[in-house]
Amino acid sequence: MRSSGSSSLNYGEAQGTITSKDFIFKVSLSVKELKESRNSLKVLDNIKSGDSEERKWLLTEVEELIAIASKMINNKK
């Protein structure tokens, strides 16, 4: 839960940055937290905790968010 919330907060901070370097840093933190969330979801999927369809949906969403944030970083470089 913390890593998923942290990624959102870090992205919010990135939106208020002045320099590209600071933006890249904040979004990179968001990607790091998203990857942590992905790992937690994979553990939950491995132990079959919760609804199977919801786990699949959440894993798809986190993968898409990682891809979007990574693309944003690459575009700023």
C-alpha positions in Angstrom: 0.0 0.0 0.0 2.7 2.5 0.9 4.7 2.0 -2.3 1.6 2.5 -4.4 0.7 5.7 -2.6 4.2 7.0 -2.6 4.4 6.7 -6.4 1.4 9.0 -6.7 2.8 11.5 -4.3 6.2 11.6 -6.1 4.5 12.1 -9.4 2.5 15.0 -7.9 5.8 16.5 -6.7 7.2 16.1 -10.2 4.4 18.1 -11.7 5.5 21.1 -9.6 9.2 21.0 -10.5 11.0 23.9 -12.2 13.9 22.1 -13.9 14.0 19.1 -16.2 16.6 17.5 -13.9 14.3 17.7 -10.9 11.4 16.4 -12.9 13.4 13.4 -14.0 14.5 12.7 -10.5 11.0 12.8 -9.1 9.5 10.7 -11.8 12.4 8.2 -11.4 11.4 7.9 -7.7 7.8 7.3 -8.9 9.0 4.5 -11.2 11.0 3.0 -8.4 7.9 2.9 -6.2 5.8 1.5 -9.0 8.3 -1.4 -9.5 8.1 -2.1 -5.8 4.3 -2.2 -6.1 4.7 -4.6 -9.0 6.9 -6.9 -6.9 4.3 -6.9 -4.1 1.6 -7.7 -6.6 3.6 -10.6 -8.0 4.0 -12.0 -4.5 0.3 -11.8 -4.0 -0.3 -13.4 -7.4 2.2 -16.2 -6.5 0.4 -17.0 -3.3 -3.0 -16.6 -5.0 -4.2 -13.9 -2.5 -7.4 -12.2 -3.5 -9.4 -12.2 -6.7 -7.5 -13.6 -9.7 -9.0 -11.1 -12.2 -8.2 -8.2 -9.9 -4.6 -9.3 -9.5 -4.2 -9.5 -13.3 -5.8 -6.1 -13.8 -3.6 -4.5 -11.2 -0.4 -6.1 -12.6 -1.4 -4.8 -16.1 -2.1 -1.3 -14.7 1.2 -1.1 -12.9 3.1 -2.2 -16.0 1.3 0.5 -18.0 2.1 3.1 -15.4 5.8 2.1 -15.4 5.9 2.3 -19.2 4.2 5.8 -19.2 6.5 7.2 -16.5 9.6 5.8 -18.2 8.6 7.3 -21.5 8.1 10.7 -19.8 11.7 10.4 -18.4 13.1 9.6 -21.8 11.2 12.5 -23.4 12.7 14.9 -20.9 16.3 13.8 -21.6 
